[in-house]
């Protein structure tokens, strides 16, 4: 049986229990949905571009705490509160991943954990 190991980057995760920001299991690192909250300040940037940048920095932070990187991501799921913002999100997203880029699904949702949040991204990477 494969063991799982929690990954908790510093500073402390946004939201606290009952979830773990990342798990290492079976040769992979699974990153919980990350949102655009700066972990140092608790501030949420305005606009989908800045939030996407913050989200991906948070994904990167969890991956690095787990001993891997954005280059090892194989799958992302993007949740957006307004699919009309897809192009703006996609332009920022493209700057974070090199070829071959991870597979991805993008889904419009009615809301995220806080009303000012516009985008959330979860990821799976090779460990």
Protein Blocks (a to p, Z undefined) as FASTA:
>chain_A
ZZddddddddddehiaabdfbdceehiacdddddfddfklopacehjklmmmmmmmmmmm
mmmmnopafklpcbdcdddfblklmmmmmmmmmmmpccddddddddddfbdfbfkbcbdc
dddddZZ
